Amino acid sequence: MKPYDQMTMTKLEKTREALLKKHFAASVVGNCLEARELVRSLIGEGQSVCFGGSMTLQESGILDMVYGMNVKIYDRYKEGLSREDANLLYRQSFMADVLLTSSNAVTMTGELYNIDGTGNRVAAMIFGPDKVICVVGRNKVVTDEEAAVDRVRNVAAPANCIRLHKDNPCTKIGRCADCNSDTRICDAFVALKRCHEPGRIHVILVNEDLGY
C-alpha cells in the first residue's frame, strides 16, 4: 500500500471509531469491489430496497449490482416517472427494508451532513426503512462541522446543480450564494449527530474518491 493510501486508511479508521461511539455501524473498505461485497452481504434475499439520489452508488457499481439481486426495488431511476409518480414512490420507500444512499460529508468526529432539495433522502435516513446503508468515498471525509458545512455548500451543492442542469448562481461562481432561485436544490440542511437506533445506519467508508 502506498504511503498516501496508508495515511488515508488511518484517517478513515479514526472516522469509523468516532462513528461507532455515536452508535452508527461503520466499516472501512479499500476499494469499490470490497464495498459492493459488503453491501451485498447486508441486504437479505427478497428484501425491499430504495435509493437516495447518489452518484456514489452509480460510480461504485453498487446500483447496478443491486438491480441484479433478488430484491424488490422502489425504483426512483425508472424512466418516464412523472413528478406525481416520483413523490408517491418516495412515500412508499419509507416502508422499504433497506435504504441505500451516500452522504455529502462525514466528519472525523462521527457526524453525517447532507443538503437536499425535496428532502426525501434525508427524511428516510432519519426515519423510515429499517436499515440505512450509507456508502461514502474518502473525498467526503472532513475534519469537523465547519469543514462539513463548507463542503456541503461549496462542493456538493454546486456540483449537483451542474449535473442536474440547474441555472443557479452557484453553477457560475462555484460556491453557494444562498440564493432564492426557483431551481434551488439545497432547501433541507440536515446534520445527523448520532444514530438514534444503534446500528440502524451503517456507514461504509471507501478508500476511493466517489461522488460529490
VOGU-3710 file (C-alpha; in Angstrom, 3 decimals, decimal comma):
1> mkpydqmtmt> 0,000/0,000/0,000  1,335/3,443/-0,951  2,104/5,880/1,917  -0,763/8,143/0,765  -3,182/5,228/0,848  -1,983/4,230/4,327  -2,468/7,769/5,662  -5,947/7,866/4,164  -6,828/4,490/5,669  -5,701/5,763/9,070
11> klektreall> -7,983/8,789/8,633  -10,883/6,527/7,664  -10,245/4,227/10,623  -10,334/7,191/13,025  -13,595/8,294/11,442  -15,006/4,775/11,817  -14,125/4,761/15,513  -15,856/8,108/16,005  -18,977/6,877/14,184  -19,123/3,760/16,355
21> kkhfaasvvg> -19,018/5,901/19,501  -22,105/7,721/18,209  -23,997/4,445/17,687  -23,594/4,219/13,907  -22,450/0,912/12,458  -19,311/1,631/10,464  -16,853/-0,179/8,196  -13,761/0,769/6,212  -13,046/-0,907/2,856  -10,141/-0,477/0,485
31> nclearelvr> -11,997/-0,140/-2,816  -15,313/-0,325/-4,656  -15,143/-4,089/-5,101  -14,961/-4,555/-1,331  -17,765/-2,027/-0,901  -20,011/-3,977/-3,269  -19,310/-7,242/-1,483  -20,126/-5,694/1,880  -23,341/-4,096/0,640  -24,438/-7,397/-0,876
41> sligegqsvc> -23,897/-9,125/2,475  -26,038/-6,540/4,265  -29,116/-6,972/2,044  -31,213/-10,077/2,580  -32,754/-12,201/-0,158  -36,162/-10,825/-1,148  -35,875/-7,630/0,878  -37,175/-4,327/-0,442  -34,650/-1,633/-1,313  -34,931/2,077/-2,062
51> fggsmtlqes> -32,300/4,581/-3,121  -31,355/8,107/-2,221  -30,118/10,029/-5,241  -26,389/9,274/-5,338  -23,554/9,457/-7,844  -21,509/7,380/-5,382  -23,827/4,383/-5,826  -23,517/4,684/-9,595  -19,742/5,205/-9,741  -19,036/2,346/-7,318
61> gildmvygmn> -21,146/-0,149/-9,286  -23,384/-0,734/-6,271  -26,516/0,455/-8,083  -26,024/-1,994/-10,975  -25,216/-4,786/-8,523  -28,451/-4,286/-6,584  -30,510/-4,305/-9,793  -29,129/-7,785/-10,385  -30,081/-9,089/-6,932  -33,258/-10,909/-5,945
71> vkiydrykeg> -34,827/-7,918/-4,191  -37,842/-5,664/-4,574  -36,742/-2,213/-5,734  -38,566/1,054/-5,231  -37,010/2,417/-8,399  -36,557/6,191/-8,403  -34,496/5,817/-11,607  -37,303/4,215/-13,636  -37,739/6,030/-16,932  -40,868/8,068/-17,529
81> lsredanlly> -41,772/8,767/-13,903  -43,949/11,859/-13,555  -43,443/14,206/-10,604  -46,570/12,744/-9,023  -45,340/9,177/-9,552  -41,942/10,074/-8,078  -43,498/11,653/-4,986  -45,671/8,578/-4,450  -42,604/6,366/-4,818  -40,686/8,452/-2,274
91> rqsfmadvll> -43,507/7,981/0,234  -43,746/4,248/-0,433  -39,986/3,983/0,053  -40,390/4,726/3,750  -41,719/1,179/4,058  -38,642/-0,395/2,423  -36,399/-2,742/4,374  -33,220/-1,006/3,216  -32,272/2,500/2,113  -29,091/2,720/0,029
101> tssnavtmtg> -27,587/6,179/-0,147  -24,496/8,300/0,417  -23,693/11,403/2,457  -22,410/14,785/1,273  -19,905/14,922/4,127  -18,808/12,819/7,092  -16,727/14,322/9,874  -13,848/12,651/11,661  -15,838/13,338/14,822  -18,543/10,935/13,621
111> elynidgtgn> -21,319/13,042/12,109  -23,143/12,992/8,743  -24,014/16,206/6,886  -26,364/16,483/3,902  -28,183/19,007/1,742  -31,392/18,011/-0,049  -33,958/19,674/-2,239  -37,089/17,529/-1,913  -35,850/16,109/1,379  -36,905/12,515/0,728
121> rvaamifgpd> -33,344/11,229/1,142  -32,590/12,890/4,470  -36,087/12,151/5,755  -35,638/8,438/5,045  -32,197/8,475/6,632  -33,714/9,869/9,822  -36,836/7,693/9,955  -38,289/5,078/7,637  -36,515/1,985/6,307  -35,332/-0,496/8,935
131> kvicvvgrnk> -31,741/-0,286/7,690  -29,761/2,525/6,069  -26,559/1,742/4,169  -24,557/4,891/3,534  -21,579/4,492/1,167  -19,037/7,313/1,385  -15,846/7,931/-0,592  -12,707/9,212/1,123  -13,093/12,595/-0,588  -16,156/13,304/1,570
141> vvtdeeaavd> -14,433/12,767/4,918  -13,609/16,091/6,588  -12,189/17,170/9,916  -15,112/18,853/11,650  -18,516/20,518/11,397  -17,170/23,740/9,876  -15,405/21,801/7,117  -18,541/19,706/6,541  -20,743/22,768/6,102  -18,215/24,287/3,723
151> rvrnvaapan> -18,017/21,079/1,697  -21,762/20,590/1,501  -22,429/24,183/0,431  -19,437/24,874/-1,788  -18,555/21,482/-3,280  -21,547/19,121/-3,249  -24,358/21,581/-3,980  -22,708/23,401/-6,937  -21,559/20,093/-8,471  -25,044/18,617/-8,237
161> cirlhkdnpc> -26,611/21,770/-9,689  -24,291/21,470/-12,673  -25,101/17,757/-13,039  -28,840/18,480/-12,916  -28,545/21,461/-15,309  -29,894/23,927/-12,760  -29,289/27,556/-13,681  -28,461/28,622/-10,142  -25,822/31,193/-9,090  -23,532/28,506/-7,624
171> tkigrcadcn> -23,048/26,956/-11,072  -21,497/30,221/-12,245  -19,417/31,271/-9,239  -18,542/27,790/-7,929  -19,798/28,322/-4,397  -23,063/28,766/-2,515  -24,739/32,169/-2,892  -27,600/31,266/-0,527  -29,924/32,030/-3,416  -33,690/32,087/-3,555
181> sdtricdafv> -33,868/30,562/-7,012  -36,914/28,513/-8,005  -34,496/25,744/-9,017  -32,526/25,755/-5,755  -31,756/22,184/-4,641  -30,468/22,869/-1,117  -33,640/23,526/0,884  -33,064/20,935/3,626  -29,755/21,016/5,515  -29,535/18,080/7,923
191> alkrchepgr> -26,826/17,071/10,389  -27,020/13,554/11,825  -25,101/13,933/15,074  -25,847/10,447/16,393  -27,683/7,305/15,301  -30,860/7,231/17,413  -31,369/3,472/16,961  -27,913/1,915/17,458  -26,606/0,309/14,277  -29,571/1,251/12,068
201> ihvilvnedl> -27,354/3,442/9,881  -24,299/1,604/8,547  -21,651/3,923/7,116  -19,229/2,282/4,681  -16,083/4,373/4,198  -14,342/3,591/0,909  -10,691/4,382/0,213  -11,544/5,792/-3,227  -12,867/9,160/-4,400  -16,578/8,791/-5,126
211> gy> -19,404/11,199/-5,943  -19,704/14,825/-4,947
//
